[in-house]
Amino acid sequence: MKCTLCTVALVFSLGLNVGDGVCETRIPMASGKSTSEQGAISASTNQGEKVAAQMSKELSKELAGAVPLVEKLSNAVSNEYVIGAEDVLDITVWRNPDLSKQLQVRPDGRISMPIIRDIVAVGKTPTQLADEMTVKLKEYVQNPVVAVSLNQVNSSNIFLLGEVANPGKYPLKSKTTLLQGITIAGGFKETAARNQIVIFRFIETAPGMKRFTASYDDIVLRSGISDNFELKPGDTLVVPSESMVVFPGR
């Protein structure tokens, strides 16, 4: 009887040891993580990659949209710009949309606003016009805040003709010198007589039009810096061809 019990106990003990060995060989272990944990890590990694890709895509869109924004900002006029006839103004009265308007300056130099009616805009900077409108609106509106910005420049233009790459009319949005004006038009053509530049400028005193001449070589090579003068609204620059200079009678 004792021998039988010993035999059963021995077999039971061996069975436990064999079972332990089978369990150890069948359970997969990877860096101490279970299969479910590895699946969660993989899913989290994939989600992170998707988020990163989406952020990269959105960033690319923002950078692409930044170019037109920079171009738009580069077209902004200086704070010293003086409003002229036919300029288009954006007038905003804070918290009062009925008084906020987009208006074009009339040929007589005035704009028409609700309540305050006609007001002279020509000859003033946007800031000066906003201050004047604020004073006038105080009689009708409590603590008015007015902002005036330039939407379109239609009054200040220069005209470039002759042997330049892109002749035509160009808006004068800020201080521009003679050489800068030629650069705006794309520079000289090969046939240009660059030392025979002619500028026509309207003046208020008689005879009403004045003629200037300038030489590119004098400005650049011979210290003729005074010839690189500032252009005024309405100036017309003519760059003749070499053939016109050599054969002036034709």
DAWO-V987915 format. One record per residue. PSI is psi in whole degrees, 0 to 359 (999 if undefined). OMEGA is omega in radians with two decimals (none if undefined). D_LAST is the distance of its C-alpha to the last C-alpha in Angstrom with 1 decimal. Layout:
psi: [PSI,PSI]
omega: [OMEGA,OMEGA]
d_last: [D_LAST,D_LAST]
This chain:
psi: [315,322,320,316,321,320,315,317,322,316,318,319,317,323,319,318,319,320,318,320,321,319,320,327,340,340,114,135,134,105,34,8,143,171,318,322,320,322,320,320,318,316,320,320,316,319,319,320,321,317,317,319,319,319,320,320,316,323,321,320,318,320,323,323,347,333,309,328,317,318,321,317,327,341,0,144,164,166,342,3,135,127,140,174,141,357,148,126,141,115,121,124,116,130,25,78,334,334,353,123,159,118,147,134,129,163,335,2,7,162,156,123,149,149,300,353,222,140,139,128,328,138,0,154,161,323,317,319,320,319,318,319,324,316,317,324,341,338,341,335,138,125,60,144,114,137,134,126,155,122,317,138,109,350,326,103,154,156,127,122,166,220,61,159,320,78,152,192,134,139,140,94,343,182,125,128,173,311,324,322,318,324,320,325,9,4,182,151,167,334,6,139,81,348,10,40,137,135,128,129,132,133,155,332,160,145,5,338,134,146,129,157,153,153,127,315,323,319,315,319,340,26,33,54,333,338,343,61,168,135,150,155,132,352,141,119,130,123,104,166,160,327,326,327,319,322,73,339,354,999]
omega: [3.11,3.13,3.12,3.13,3.11,3.14,3.13,-3.14,-3.14,3.14,3.13,-3.14,3.12,3.12,3.11,-3.13,3.14,3.11,3.12,-3.13,3.13,3.13,-3.11,-3.10,-3.07,-3.10,3.14,3.12,3.10,3.12,3.08,-3.11,3.11,3.13,3.14,3.13,3.11,3.12,3.13,3.12,3.13,3.13,3.14,3.12,3.12,3.12,3.11,3.11,3.11,3.13,3.13,3.12,3.13,3.12,3.12,3.13,3.13,3.12,3.11,3.11,-3.13,3.13,3.10,3.13,-3.13,-3.11,3.09,3.14,3.11,3.11,3.13,-3.13,-3.14,3.14,-3.10,-3.13,3.13,-3.14,-3.11,-3.09,-3.14,-3.09,3.12,3.13,3.12,3.00,3.12,-3.07,2.97,-3.11,-3.10,3.04,-3.01,3.12,3.11,-3.09,3.14,3.13,-3.14,-3.02,2.89,-3.00,3.02,3.13,-3.12,3.10,3.11,3.07,-3.08,2.97,-3.14,3.14,3.03,3.11,-3.05,3.08,-3.03,3.08,-3.11,3.13,-3.09,3.11,-3.13,2.99,3.09,3.13,3.12,3.13,3.12,3.12,-3.13,3.11,3.10,3.14,-3.12,-3.10,-3.13,3.12,-3.05,-3.06,-3.14,3.11,-3.14,3.06,-3.04,3.04,3.12,3.09,-3.10,3.12,3.14,3.06,-3.13,-3.02,-3.07,-3.12,2.96,-3.08,-3.14,-3.05,3.05,-2.97,2.97,-3.03,-3.08,3.13,3.12,3.13,-3.11,3.11,3.11,-2.99,3.14,3.13,-3.07,3.13,3.14,-3.13,3.09,3.10,3.11,3.10,3.11,-3.13,3.06,3.11,-3.10,2.89,-3.14,-3.10,-3.05,2.98,-2.97,3.11,-3.12,-3.12,-3.14,3.13,3.06,-3.10,3.08,3.08,-3.05,-3.14,3.12,0.13,3.07,3.13,-3.14,-3.10,3.09,3.00,-3.13,-3.14,3.13,-3.12,3.11,-3.11,-3.01,-2.98,-3.00,3.06,3.09,-3.03,-3.12,3.11,3.11,-3.01,-3.13,3.13,3.14,3.09,3.14,3.13,3.07,3.13,3.11,3.06,-3.09,3.08,3.14,-3.14,3.12,-3.13,-3.12,-3.13,-3.03,-3.10,-3.09,none]
d_last: [142.5,141.0,139.5,137.9,136.3,134.9,133.4,131.7,130.3,129.0,127.2,125.7,124.5,122.9,121.2,119.5,118.2,116.9,115.2,113.5,112.2,110.7,109.1,107.4,105.9,104.6,102.8,99.2,98.0,94.4,93.9,96.6,94.7,96.1,94.4,93.6,92.2,89.9,88.7,87.8,85.9,83.9,83.1,82.0,79.8,78.1,77.5,76.0,73.6,72.6,72.0,69.9,67.8,67.2,66.3,63.8,62.3,62.0,60.5,57.8,57.0,56.8,54.5,52.2,52.1,51.3,47.7,46.6,48.6,46.8,43.5,44.6,45.9,42.6,40.9,43.3,42.1,43.5,46.5,44.3,42.0,41.8,42.1,39.4,39.1,39.2,40.6,43.6,46.8,50.0,52.9,56.3,59.5,62.2,65.0,63.6,61.5,61.4,59.3,57.1,53.8,50.2,48.1,44.5,43.6,42.9,39.9,42.4,43.0,46.6,48.6,51.8,54.9,58.4,60.9,58.6,56.0,52.7,51.6,48.4,46.6,43.1,43.0,46.0,46.4,48.4,51.4,51.3,51.1,54.0,56.1,55.6,56.4,59.5,60.8,60.3,62.0,65.1,66.3,66.7,66.8,69.1,67.4,63.9,61.6,58.0,55.1,51.5,48.9,45.3,44.8,41.1,38.3,36.1,35.3,33.8,30.5,27.3,23.9,21.9,18.4,15.7,16.7,20.5,23.0,24.2,22.0,24.0,26.6,29.4,32.7,33.4,37.0,37.7,36.4,33.1,31.1,27.3,28.0,30.3,27.8,25.4,28.4,29.3,26.1,26.9,25.1,21.8,20.3,20.0,16.2,16.4,15.5,19.0,19.2,16.4,18.1,17.8,20.9,21.4,25.1,27.1,29.9,32.8,32.6,30.3,27.4,27.7,24.5,23.9,21.0,21.9,20.3,22.1,22.1,23.9,25.3,26.6,28.4,29.9,30.5,30.7,32.9,30.2,32.3,31.7,28.0,29.3,30.3,31.8,29.7,30.9,31.1,28.0,25.6,22.1,20.6,17.0,16.3,12.6,11.9,12.0,8.8,7.0,9.5,9.4,5.9,5.6,3.8,0.0]
